[in-house]
Amino acid sequence: MTASLRTPRRRIVVVGALATTLVAATVGLAPQSASAATAAPQDGWLRVGHLSPDTKAVDVELSSLSGGKTIFELDDVTYGQVSPYKELPTGTYVLSMRASDAPDSTPVISTDVTVQGGDASTVVAYGKSTSLKTAAYTDDLQQPGDGKAKLRLVQAATTAKTVDVSTSEGTAIASGAKFGTATKYATVGAGKWNLDLSGGGQVGSADVDLAGNTVSTLFVLDDSKGDLTVVPVTDAAATAQTPAGGVQTGGGGTAAERPSTDAFHALVRTIRGIFN
């Protein structure tokens, strides 16, 4: 593309109802169980995301590095879906993803993940299926206080090598965010924000409503037409209790090992509707 050509302006869409669904179903805003609230300080928290646009639904298995004991499993994880946090003892584990319709097949990807005491992290598979990669991001879930919201961006759109995001008031959320990376967190005032986004020859905007005293991640993904879309996920919220160890996970430790709740399946249907 030469400098004389004008870049088409495209709307980057955030579905408002999706943010509510993700907060309730993905992160789980219900108070934690007594066992989670009294967890040993050496425990950490881990969640998993499927961010590969042309990789079909996968079954996720986390097993111990020594002995191969299965720690937890997630069934039928689809593109754009992020699991709840799982509370785990510190140590190194093996994370494997297999095609949901072929549970005994060779994993489409497998990687070692390390859980640190008192920390939370997000591990994702991203990129096209022919060059699938994994990345682990450390989640800073210290809440910003009343009237404020903290957010970062994970750039997983395959159509843009870098993405820039700023608020309508000029606060930079991401500048030159490279494919497969997570930005640092930025603190903004709580409320409704218009975000300006650009990348891969596309420009656009997205409206997000950030509740006070929350931490969120904006996942930039491909939509079904090859354009950009933003999926917001609330990582920590004021309605959740704080697990021992100082990390607020928004309900980490309450997720079933094989998620089968109505809310979880409603989330799956919502995401499939966006990307299909």
N, C-alpha and C positions, 0 to 999 in steps of 0.2 A: 504494500500500500504506500503510495507517494504522499508527500506532505500536502499536495494540492487537493487530495480527496477529503471529503468531510466524513467523519466517523458517525455512523447512524446511532441515534439515541434509543436505547431500549429500556423498558421498565424492568427492574429487578424486583420480583414480587416476594413479599412476605405474607403468608396467609395468616391473618390475625387469630383465627380459631386454633391454628396449629400450636401457637405459643402456649395457650392454655392447656391443650392436650398434652404437650410435652412436659409441662411443669407437673401436671398431676400424675401422668402415667409413667414418664421416663424417669424422673427424679424421685417422685414420691414425697409429697409434702406432709404426710401424716407423721405425727411424733414417732420417734424410734421406739422399738421394743426395749424392755428393761435390759435384755442381754446386750443390745447395741450400746445403750447409754452407759453401761458399766464395763465396756470392753477394755481389755488390757492396753496400756499406752503404747505397747510395741506393735499393735496392729496398724494396718494401713487400709486404704480403700482403692478399688480399681473398677473401672468401667470400660466397655468395649464399644467401638463404633464401626459400622460398615459404610465406607465412603467411596466404594468403587462402582461407577455408574453402569458398567456392562458386566458386572459379576452378579450372578443370580443369588437368590437367598442361600444363606449358609447356616450350618450348625456350628456353634462355637463351643470349644472344650478347653478348660483350664486344668492342667494336671501338674502334679509335683515333679520337679526336675529329677529328684531321686526316687525311683520306684514307680513312677508313672501313675500314681493314684489320682483318679479324677476328683477335682475339687468342686467344680460346678460346670454346668452345661446350659447353653442357651439355644433354643430351637428356632429355626426359620427367621433368622435375622436378615432384614431386607435393607436395600440401599437407603441411606439417609437416617437409619435408625441407630440410636445410642442407648445402650442398656442402662439400667439402674446401677448405682455403685454397689460393689460387693465388698464386705469387710473381710480382710484376710490377714493371717499372721505374716510377719516380715519374712522375706526369702525370695528365691528365684523360682519361677514357674514356666511351664511351656504352654503357650497359647496357640491353638490350632483351629483352623476354619475349613470345613468340608462342605461340599454341595449338599443342600438339604435333601435332594432327591437321590443322593448316593452316600449314605452315612458311613459306609465301609470303604469309601474311596480314599485315595491319597489326598491329604490336605491341599487346598488351593494355596494356602500359605501357613507357615508355622514359624514362631519366633519365641525367644526367651524374654520374659518380662520380670522385672524386679520390683517387689513391693517394699517400700521404706516405712519404718515405724512413724506413725503420726502424719503421714503424707497421703495425698490422694493423687491419682493419675488417670489419664485417659489414653487407651491404646486403640489405634484405628488402622484399618486396612484401606488404602487409597490408591488411586491411579487406575488405568485400564487393566483388564484381566490379563493381557499379555505381558504386562510389566508391573504386576502387583507389588506394592511395598507396604511396610508397616512403619508406624511412628508412635512414640510414646511421649505424651505431653504432661508436664507437672502442673497440677491444678492448684492455684492459689485461691483458696476458698474463704479467706478472712473477709468477713463482710464489711462494707465501707461505712455503715452507720445510717441513721435515719436521714431521709431526704436525698440519699446518694445511691448510685448504682455503679457496679464495676463490670466491665465486659472486655472480652478479647475476641479475636477472629481466628478461625482455623481455615486456611485456604486450601480447599480440596477440589476446586473446579478444574477439570482437565482442559478447559477451553481457554484458560488464562494462566500465563506463566507467573504473573504478579498481579496483585490487586491492591488498590488504594481505597481506603474508607475513611471518611471524616463526617462529623456531625454538621448540621446546618449552621452551627455557630463557629465552625472551624476547628473544633477539637479533633486531632488525628487519632483515629482508632487503629488504623493500619496504613503504613506507607511502604509501598513496594513489597508487600507480603508475598513471599515466594511459595510456589506450589509445594504442598506437603508440610508447611510450617504453621506454627501458632505464634501469634503476636504476644507482646506483653499486655498486661491488663491496663485499661484506662478507666479513670473514675469520672463520671459525669453526674449531673443532677438527675434525680429520678423523674420519670414522666415520659411523655411521648416525644420521640426524637425522629427527625428525618435524617437518614444517612445517605450521603453521596458516595457512590461506588464506581470504580472504573477498572478495566483490565481486559486484556485480550482484544483490544479494539472496540470494546463495549463500554458504555457509560449508562448510569441509571441511578435510581434512588430506591430506598426502602424505608418504610415506616415501622418503628418498633416502639413498644410501650414497656418501659422498664420500671418495675415496682421498686419502692424504696428498700434499702438495706439488702439488696440481692447481688448475686454474682452470676453472670451469664456468658455463654459462648455462642458466637454467631458462626455457624458452619456455612461456608460458601460452596455450593455444589452446582452440578449441571442439572438443568431440567430436561424434560423429555424432548424439547426442541433444540437442545444444544446451547441455550442461553444460560445465564447465571440465575441462581436463586439463592435465597438465604433461609436457613432453618435455624431459628433461635432456640436454645436450650437453657433453662434456668439450672445452674449448678448448685447454688446455695440460696436459701431463702430464710427470712426471719421466722417463719412458722415452724422451722425444724429445730430440734434440739441438737446440742453439740456433743458429738461422741467424745469419749476420753481420748486425749491426744491432741486436742485443739483444732481439729479439722471439722468444719461444718459441711456435711455432704448433702444436705437437703433430704435426709432420710436414708442414707447409706446403711446397708446391713439389713434392711427390711425386705429386700427383693427375694422372690422365690428362686431356687436354683434353676428350675425350668419354668420361666414365666408363663402363666396361663390365666391371669386375671382378665376380667372383661375390659378393664381400662387399658391393659397392655395390648390386647388384640385390637381395640379401637384405635390405638396409636398406629399399629401396623397398617390397618385399612386406610387411615388418613394419609400416611406417607406414600403408600402405593398409589393413592389417587392423585398425588402431586406428580410423581415421577413416571407414571404410565400413560 
